[in-house]
Amino acid sequence: MAAVAGHADRVSETMESARRWSGFVCPDCRFVFRVPRDHDGKGLVCPSCRRILRIPTAGDAPTPLIVTLRSTMAEEAEGAEAAHGVRKKRRGRKPDRGENLEWERNYRPSKRSEKNQMRLMLVGGGILFALIVVGVIVALHGGGPAPKVAAAPVAPPNLPAAPETAAPPTRRDDAVLVAEAGPLARKFLEATRVDDLLPLVRNREVVESRIRKFHPDGKISAAGLSQFNTGGSGEVRGLIVSYSLITRDQDERVMAFVDGPQGLKVDWESWVGWSEISWKEFLASKPTSSRVFRVRLAPVDYYNFDFKDDLKWQSYRLESPDHESSVYGYVEKGSELDKQIHPASDVQSVLLMLALKFPEGGLSSNQVLIERLVADGWVEETIKP
């Protein structure tokens, strides 16, 4: 019982100690502080603005600018918490300045102050935003005048619709092609006159003059056909299809056809190995401007005269379609053109269309420059059917 009584005495003392203080707000600076109760009716100095204040007594009505911070009930509750060992954190606790006072900061600005601060923030933010926009415009346009906005172009009225791109032609079935190519090849190889040959050839408006120059008397020595499609299937590349055959004199050849709107047509130029000038004329005149030739190309090691530097040049043997003429052609080693014409490692020779010319002041009669690749194979694909 003595222990209980002692505890009650300590609680009573703590509550009594809590009642010794009152909380007030300075009417000038709105600083919150506490003062002992025995200062009621006395004067003191505000700890923040140093204004001299009078603390009202218990019987005085508080002025509008000096109000009690807490009610007696709240102070009693705080004293009870302290008696039970509950600690409450205080903010902004400051040491005694000589007036033997204890206070804590709990400042809250007035509504007028909040409105002023908000107005200043809005004005400052607007000014900052305007400065940023001006800075960006100056940076983009170098300080010059703002660019003029061009008016949107007005489309001219009643323009005709763009023509639709024609779909690429499709190749017919292999069985249909070979059935058509066999009789066409027979007519071509059995023709004895130029006039009989012309309806069967591709690109007649271009090749007719070449055919008549190739057969100046208008007569053709017919080779005849012994067997067609000896390979069992044609070689196809786009609209070009080639079949192997055997002539009446047992010459095994390949004939190329081009499939066009009028059906299959024979590519006469690849069949005869046509070139811009004859090989005999080319070797005799040594032109320094290029001429187009159909050749059989094979890599060789032949370096002499103007092309003796084997580190710079890649050499090839170029043979005519009739196997009666040949020259040595050169191209810079490792160049893009060299990569285009060089046969694969497992291929000995390839058929190509090349632009050839003799070098300026060349010392050799059979060494030429390869200027460009015209076609891979002897059929020129750029000419219409």
C-alpha positions in Angstrom: 0.0 0.0 0.0 2.9 2.3 0.7 4.2 1.7 -2.8 0.9 2.6 -4.3 0.7 5.7 -2.3 4.2 6.7 -3.3 3.3 6.2 -6.9 0.2 8.3 -6.6 2.2 11.1 -4.9 4.7 11.0 -7.8 1.8 11.2 -10.4 0.3 14.1 -8.5 3.6 15.9 -8.4 4.1 15.4 -12.2 0.6 16.7 -13.0 1.1 19.6 -10.8 4.5 20.3 -12.6 2.7 20.2 -15.9 0.1 22.7 -14.7 2.8 25.3 -14.0 3.2 26.3 -17.6 0.9 28.1 -20.1 1.3 28.4 -23.9 1.0 31.7 -25.8 1.4 33.2 -29.3 3.3 36.5 -29.8 0.8 38.9 -31.4 3.6 40.5 -33.5 5.7 37.7 -34.9 3.3 34.8 -34.2 6.1 32.9 -32.3 4.7 30.2 -30.0 6.2 29.9 -26.5 5.4 28.8 -22.9 5.8 30.7 -19.7 5.4 29.7 -16.0 1.9 30.3 -14.5 3.3 32.5 -11.8 4.0 35.2 -14.6 0.2 35.8 -15.0 -0.3 39.6 -14.9 3.4 40.2 -15.4 5.4 41.5 -18.4 8.0 39.5 -20.4 10.0 39.8 -23.6 9.1 37.7 -26.7 12.0 35.2 -27.3 11.8 35.8 -31.0 11.0 39.5 -31.8 12.0 40.9 -28.3 8.7 42.7 -28.0 7.6 43.4 -24.4 4.4 41.6 -23.6 1.9 41.3 -20.7 0.7 37.9 -19.7 -3.0 38.1 -18.6 -4.2 36.7 -15.3 -6.6 33.9 -15.0 -9.5 36.3 -14.6 -8.6 38.5 -17.6 -10.2 37.9 -20.9 -7.3 37.1 -23.4 -6.8 39.7 -26.1 -7.3 38.6 -29.8 -3.6 38.4 -30.4 -2.6 36.6 -27.2 -4.3 33.2 -26.9 -3.6 30.1 -24.8 -2.0 27.3 -26.7 -3.5 24.4 -24.9 -6.4 23.8 -22.7 -6.1 22.7 -19.1 -7.5 19.3 -20.1 -4.8 18.9 -22.7 -2.1 19.9 -20.2 -3.5 17.4 -17.7 -3.4 14.7 -20.3 0.2 15.6 -21.2 1.1 15.4 -17.5 -0.5 11.9 -17.3 1.6 10.7 -20.2 4.7 12.0 -18.6 3.7 10.2 -15.3 3.5 6.9 -17.2 6.8 7.3 -18.9 5.5 8.2 -22.3 7.9 10.6 -24.0 6.8 13.0 -26.7 9.3 14.4 -29.1 9.5 18.2 -29.2 10.7 20.1 -32.2 12.9 23.1 -32.2 13.8 23.1 -28.5 16.0 26.0 -27.5 18.1 26.8 -24.4 17.1 29.3 -21.7 18.0 32.9 -22.7 18.1 34.3 -19.2 14.3 34.8 -18.6 14.1 31.3 -17.0 11.6 30.3 -19.7 11.0 27.1 -21.7 9.3 27.2 -25.1 9.0 25.2 -28.4 8.6 26.3 -32.0 5.3 25.5 -33.6 5.0 28.3 -36.1 2.1 28.5 -38.6 2.0 31.5 -41.0 -1.2 33.5 -41.3 -3.5 33.2 -44.3 -2.5 36.6 -45.6 1.2 35.5 -45.5 0.3 32.3 -47.4 -1.5 34.2 -50.1 1.4 36.6 -50.5 3.9 33.7 -50.8 1.7 32.0 -53.3 1.4 35.2 -55.4 5.2 35.6 -55.4 5.7 32.0 -56.4 3.3 32.3 -59.3 4.8 35.6 -60.5 8.4 34.2 -60.2 7.5 31.0 -62.0 5.9 32.9 -64.9 9.0 35.1 -65.3 11.3 32.1 -65.2 9.2 30.3 -67.9 9.3 33.3 -70.1 13.1 33.5 -69.8 13.4 29.8 -70.7 11.3 30.2 -73.8 13.2 33.3 -75.0 16.5 31.4 -74.4 15.4 28.4 -76.4 14.3 30.6 -79.4 17.6 32.5 -79.3 19.6 29.3 -79.2 17.7 27.7 -82.1 17.8 30.8 -84.4 21.1 32.4 -83.4 19.5 35.5 -82.1 18.0 36.4 -85.5 14.3 37.0 -86.1 11.9 34.2 -85.6 11.5 32.1 -88.8 8.5 32.7 -90.9 6.0 29.9 -91.1 5.4 29.0 -94.8 1.8 28.6 -95.8 0.9 25.0 -96.6 1.0 24.3 -100.3 -2.4 23.9 -101.9 -2.6 20.8 -104.2 -3.7 21.8 -107.7 -7.2 20.6 -108.5 -8.2 17.8 -110.8 -4.8 16.2 -111.1 -4.9 12.8 -112.9 -4.3 9.8 -110.8 -0.8 8.4 -111.0 -0.6 5.4 -113.3 -0.4 2.1 -111.6 2.9 0.3 -111.9 2.6 -2.7 -114.1 3.1 -6.0 -112.4 6.3 -7.9 -113.4 5.7 -10.6 -116.0 5.5 -14.1 -114.7 7.3 -17.0 -116.3 5.2 -19.9 -117.7 5.4 -23.5 -116.6 8.6 -25.4 -117.7 6.6 -28.1 -119.6 4.8 -25.4 -121.6 8.1 -23.6 -122.4 10.0 -26.7 -123.6 7.0 -27.8 -125.7 7.1 -24.3 -127.4 10.9 -24.0 -127.6 11.6 -27.3 -129.5 9.6 -26.4 -132.7 10.9 -22.8 -132.5 14.5 -24.0 -132.4 14.0 -26.3 -135.3 12.5 -23.5 -137.5 15.4 -21.2 -136.5 18.1 -23.8 -137.4 16.5 -24.8 -140.6 16.0 -21.2 -141.9 18.0 -20.5 -145.1 17.1 -16.8 -145.6 17.3 -13.8 -143.3 13.7 -13.0 -144.0 12.7 -16.4 -142.7 14.8 -15.8 -139.6 13.6 -12.4 -138.5 10.1 -13.4 -137.2 11.8 -15.9 -134.9 14.3 -13.6 -133.1 14.1 -11.4 -130.1 14.2 -7.6 -130.4 13.8 -7.6 -134.1 13.9 -3.8 -134.5 17.4 -3.7 -133.1 19.0 -6.9 -134.4 17.7 -6.9 -138.0 20.5 -4.5 -139.2 23.0 -6.7 -137.4 21.7 -9.9 -138.9 21.8 -8.4 -142.4 25.3 -7.2 -141.9 26.3 -10.7 -140.6 24.7 -12.3 -143.6 25.2 -9.6 -146.3 23.9 -11.7 -149.2 20.7 -12.5 -147.2 21.4 -16.3 -147.3 22.0 -18.6 -144.3 23.8 -21.9 -144.1 21.2 -23.9 -142.1 22.7 -26.0 -139.3 19.7 -28.1 -138.8 18.5 -29.8 -135.5 19.3 -33.3 -134.5 18.3 -33.4 -130.9 16.7 -30.8 -128.5 16.9 -30.4 -124.7 19.6 -33.0 -124.3 20.2 -31.9 -120.7 16.6 -32.9 -119.8 15.7 -29.5 -118.4 16.3 -25.8 -119.2 18.4 -23.3 -117.3 16.1 -20.4 -116.2 17.1 -16.9 -115.2 14.1 -14.6 -115.0 12.4 -14.6 -118.4 15.4 -16.1 -120.0 15.5 -19.9 -120.5 18.3 -21.9 -122.2 18.2 -25.4 -123.6 21.1 -27.6 -124.8 20.8 -29.1 -128.3 22.8 -31.0 -130.9 22.9 -29.8 -134.6 23.0 -32.1 -137.6 26.8 -31.9 -137.7 26.9 -33.1 -134.1 27.8 -29.7 -132.7 26.5 -29.5 -129.1 25.3 -26.0 -128.4 23.1 -24.0 -126.0 20.3 -21.8 -127.4 18.7 -19.0 -125.3 15.1 -18.0 -125.5 13.3 -14.9 -124.0 9.7 -15.3 -123.0 7.7 -12.1 -123.8 4.2 -10.9 -124.7 4.5 -12.6 -128.1 5.7 -15.9 -126.7 9.2 -17.3 -126.9 11.8 -15.7 -129.2 15.4 -16.8 -130.0 18.2 -14.6 -128.8 20.1 -14.4 -132.1 23.1 -12.4 -130.7 24.0 -15.0 -128.1 23.7 -17.8 -130.6 26.2 -16.3 -133.1 28.3 -14.5 -130.4 27.8 -11.1 -131.9 30.2 -8.3 -131.0 30.3 -4.6 -131.9 33.2 -5.2 -134.3 34.8 -8.3 -135.5 37.8 -9.7 -133.6 40.0 -9.3 -136.6 39.1 -5.6 -136.9 39.6 -5.1 -133.1 43.1 -6.6 -133.1 44.1 -4.7 -136.2 42.9 -1.2 -135.2 43.6 -1.4 -131.5 40.9 1.0 -130.4 41.4 2.9 -127.2 37.7 3.4 -126.7 35.8 0.3 -125.5 33.9 -2.2 -127.6 31.4 -4.9 -126.4 32.4 -8.5 -126.9 31.0 -11.9 -125.9 33.9 -13.9 -124.5 34.8 -17.0 -122.6 36.9 -15.8 -119.6 39.5 -17.9 -117.7 42.1 -16.8 -115.1 45.7 -17.1 -116.2 49.1 -15.8 -115.1 50.5 -13.8 -117.9 52.2 -10.5 -117.1 54.2 -8.6 -119.7 54.8 -5.2 -121.2 52.3 -2.7 -119.9 50.9 -5.2 -117.4 54.0 -6.8 -115.9 53.2 -5.8 -112.3 51.5 -8.9 -111.0 50.8 -7.2 -107.6 48.6 -4.6 -109.4 46.9 -6.5 -112.2 44.8 -9.7 -112.5 45.2 -11.4 -115.9 42.5 -13.4 -117.8 42.4 -15.2 -121.1 39.5 -14.0 -123.3 38.4 -16.3 -126.1 36.1 -15.5 -129.0 32.8 -17.6 -129.4 34.2 -19.3 -132.5 37.4 -20.3 -130.6 39.5 -18.7 -133.4 40.7 -15.5 -131.6 41.9 -14.7 -128.1 43.5 -11.9 -126.1 44.7 -11.3 -122.5 42.6 -9.0 -120.5 43.6 -7.1 -117.3 41.8 -5.5 -114.4 43.1 -4.1 -111.2 43.5 -6.9 -108.7 41.0 -6.9 -105.8 38.8 -4.2 -107.5 35.1 -4.4 -107.6 35.2 -5.3 -111.3 37.7 -8.1 -110.5 35.3 -9.5 -107.9 32.4 -9.4 -110.4 34.1 -11.3 -113.3 36.4 -13.7 -111.4 35.1 -17.3 -111.6 34.5 -19.4 -108.6 37.3 -21.6 -107.4 35.7 -24.7 -108.8 34.9 -23.2 -112.2 37.5 -23.0 -115.0 35.8 -20.5 -117.3 32.7 -18.4 -117.6 30.7 -16.7 -120.4 30.5 -12.9 -120.1 29.8 -9.8 -122.1 32.7 -7.3 -121.5 33.7 -3.9 -122.7 37.3 -4.1 -123.9 39.9 -1.5 -125.2 43.6 -1.2 -125.8 45.7 1.0 -123.4 47.0 4.3 -124.7 50.4 3.7 -126.3 50.2 -0.1 -125.6 53.2 -2.1 -126.6 51.4 -5.4 -127.1 49.0 -6.4 -129.8 47.1 -8.9 -127.6 46.8 -7.3 -124.2 43.7 -5.2 -123.4 42.0 -3.5 -120.5 38.7 -4.8 -119.2 36.7 -1.6 -118.7 33.3 -3.0 -117.4 31.0 -6.0 -117.2 28.1 -5.7 -119.5 26.3 -8.9 -118.7 26.8 -12.1 -116.8 26.4 -14.6 -119.7 25.9 -13.9 -123.4 22.3 -12.8 -123.1 21.8 -9.1 -122.5 18.8 -8.8 -120.1 18.3 -5.1 -120.4 17.0 -5.3 -124.0 13.2 -5.8 -124.3 12.0 -9.2 -125.7 
